[in-house]
Amino acid sequence: MKNHLKSLFAVLAFAAVAATGFAQAPKIAIVDMAYLFDNHYRTVEQNAVFKGEQERVKAEIDRLNGEGLALQQEAQSIAEQLNNPVLSDDAKAKIEDEARAKVGELQRKQNEMNQLVNNSTESLRKRVMNFRSLLLEEISKVAVEVAKRQGATLLLDKSGPSVLGMPSVLYNDDSLEITEAVLAEINKDKPADSAVTSDANSGETPTVSFPGAN
């Protein structure tokens, strides 16, 4: 009989511990990392830098393109001289040499422009990726700190899609949202003259975009 009672007490004790564990449900907090990233003052500032660099590269491309167009017109003008029936063979040969020289110069100009485009694009891509990675890491740390201060034991990001292409969080009560609190924290050191609205989707400006946000 005593053994049966000991077994019963053990089962009841285990059930009590398990019930206590289930009662301590995690407190969930929700954050939108894409929104935070796009509205971080440093993202806005960096996008302005990228815009300036894009305009500089575009101006250089326009210059090279204009020079190439001028060379093309010169080559065509030289080639048209070959239609003159009174030209001697030596004169025609000289004109052909000039035309080939212009074509070669035009090709070099085209190669220079292509190299400029490729190099500037790759350089900008690497800088965007590096900036995005570092800033997302910083924002994540702040978001975790805010969540912990509010007593959360689980923090979820609702910005990105799941592997099925669905939103990672289908629904959340507003009381779980800490995005604005995190935004205030990450922008508390924003310079007074810094913009606060992201221009991430304006025109053809190269921007630091959040992956999977759209």
C-alpha positions in Angstrom: 0.0 0.0 0.0 2.8 2.4 0.9 4.5 1.7 -2.4 1.3 2.6 -4.2 1.0 5.8 -2.3 4.6 6.8 -3.1 4.0 6.2 -6.8 0.8 8.2 -6.6 2.6 11.1 -4.9 5.4 11.0 -7.5 2.9 11.2 -10.3 1.1 14.1 -8.7 4.3 15.9 -8.1 5.4 15.5 -11.7 2.0 16.7 -12.8 2.3 19.8 -10.6 5.7 20.6 -12.0 4.5 20.1 -15.6 1.5 22.3 -15.0 3.7 25.1 -13.6 5.9 24.9 -16.7 3.0 25.1 -19.0 1.6 28.1 -17.1 4.8 30.0 -17.8 3.9 30.8 -21.4 6.4 32.9 -23.3 5.7 36.6 -23.7 5.9 37.4 -27.4 7.0 40.7 -28.9 6.7 41.6 -32.6 9.0 43.9 -34.6 9.2 45.0 -38.2 12.8 44.9 -39.2 12.2 46.2 -42.7 10.4 49.3 -41.4 13.2 49.9 -38.9 15.9 49.5 -41.5 14.3 51.8 -44.0 13.5 54.5 -41.4 16.9 54.4 -39.7 18.5 57.8 -40.1 21.7 56.2 -41.2 20.0 54.4 -44.0 18.5 57.7 -45.2 21.9 59.4 -45.0 23.6 56.5 -46.9 21.0 56.6 -49.6 21.8 60.2 -50.2 25.5 59.3 -50.5 24.7 56.6 -53.0 22.6 59.0 -55.0 25.4 61.5 -55.2 27.8 58.8 -56.4 25.3 57.6 -59.0 25.0 61.1 -60.3 28.8 61.4 -60.5 29.1 58.1 -62.4 26.2 59.1 -64.7 27.9 62.4 -65.6 31.1 60.5 -66.5 29.2 58.0 -68.6 27.4 60.9 -70.4 30.8 62.5 -71.1 32.2 59.2 -72.5 29.1 58.6 -74.5 29.3 62.1 -76.0 32.9 61.6 -76.9 32.0 58.2 -78.5 29.2 59.8 -80.5 31.5 62.5 -81.8 34.1 59.8 -82.8 31.4 57.8 -84.6 30.3 60.9 -86.6 33.9 61.6 -87.5 34.4 58.0 -88.7 31.3 58.2 -90.8 32.4 61.5 -92.3 35.8 60.1 -93.2 34.2 57.0 -94.7 31.9 59.1 -96.9 35.0 60.7 -98.5 35.7 57.3 -100.1 32.7 57.9 -102.4 34.7 60.7 -104.1 35.4 59.3 -107.6 38.5 61.5 -108.2 40.4 60.1 -105.2 43.6 58.2 -106.0 44.3 54.8 -104.6 46.9 56.3 -102.2 44.4 58.9 -101.0 41.7 56.2 -100.5 44.2 54.1 -98.5 45.0 57.1 -96.3 41.3 57.8 -95.7 40.7 54.1 -94.8 43.6 54.2 -92.3 42.0 57.3 -90.7 38.6 55.7 -90.6 40.1 52.5 -88.9 41.9 54.7 -86.4 38.6 56.4 -85.5 36.8 53.1 -85.2 39.6 51.8 -82.9 39.4 54.9 -80.8 35.6 54.5 -80.6 36.0 50.9 -79.5 38.4 51.9 -76.7 36.0 54.6 -75.6 33.2 52.0 -75.4 35.4 49.7 -73.4 36.2 52.4 -71.0 32.6 53.2 -70.5 31.7 49.5 -70.0 34.5 49.1 -67.4 33.3 52.2 -65.6 29.8 50.9 -65.4 30.8 47.4 -64.3 33.3 48.6 -61.7 31.0 51.3 -60.2 28.1 48.8 -60.1 30.1 46.1 -58.3 31.7 48.6 -55.9 28.3 50.0 -55.0 26.8 46.6 -54.6 29.5 45.5 -52.1 29.2 48.7 -50.1 25.4 48.3 -49.9 25.7 44.7 -48.8 28.3 45.6 -46.1 26.3 48.6 -44.8 23.1 46.6 -44.7 24.6 43.7 -42.8 26.3 45.9 -40.2 23.2 48.1 -39.6 20.8 45.1 -39.4 23.0 43.6 -36.8 22.9 46.8 -34.8 19.1 47.2 -35.1 18.7 43.6 -34.0 20.7 44.2 -30.8 18.6 47.2 -30.0 15.3 45.4 -30.7 16.4 42.5 -28.4 17.2 45.0 -25.6 13.9 46.8 -26.0 12.0 43.4 -26.0 13.8 42.3 -22.8 13.1 45.6 -21.1 9.4 45.0 -21.8 9.6 41.5 -20.4 9.4 39.6 -23.7 10.9 36.2 -23.8 10.4 35.7 -27.6 10.9 38.3 -30.3 9.6 37.8 -33.8 10.3 39.7 -37.0 7.1 40.2 -39.2 8.8 41.8 -42.2 10.1 38.9 -44.2 8.2 36.2 -46.0 8.3 32.6 -45.0 9.7 29.8 -47.2 6.2 29.5 -48.6 6.2 33.1 -49.6 3.7 34.0 -46.8 4.1 36.7 -44.2 6.2 35.3 -41.3 3.5 36.6 -38.9 0.0 36.4 -40.2 -1.6 38.3 -37.3 -0.5 40.0 -34.1 -2.3 42.1 -31.6 -1.1 45.7 -31.4 -0.1 45.2 -27.8 2.7 42.9 -28.9 4.2 45.5 -31.3 7.5 47.1 -30.2 8.5 48.5 -33.6 7.9 52.2 -32.8 9.7 51.8 -29.4 12.7 50.3 -31.2 12.6 53.1 -33.9 12.7 55.8 -31.2 15.7 54.0 -29.6 17.7 53.6 -32.8 17.0 57.2 -33.9 17.6 58.9 -30.6 21.1 60.0 -31.7 19.9 61.3 -35.1 21.5 64.6 -36.0 19.1 67.5 -36.0 19.5 68.2 -39.7 19.0 64.5 -40.7 16.0 63.5 -42.8 13.5 61.1 -41.2 11.7 59.8 -44.2 13.2 57.1 -46.3 13.5 57.7 -50.0 14.2 54.0 -50.7 11.7 53.8 -53.6 12.4 57.1 -55.3 13.3 57.0 -59.0 16.4 55.2 -60.0 18.4 56.2 -56.9 20.5 53.3 -55.7 19.3 52.5 -52.2 20.1 50.1 -49.3 17.0 48.0 -49.3 15.8 45.4 -46.9 15.9 41.9 -48.4 12.5 40.2 -48.8 10.6 43.3 -47.6 8.5 43.6 -50.7 
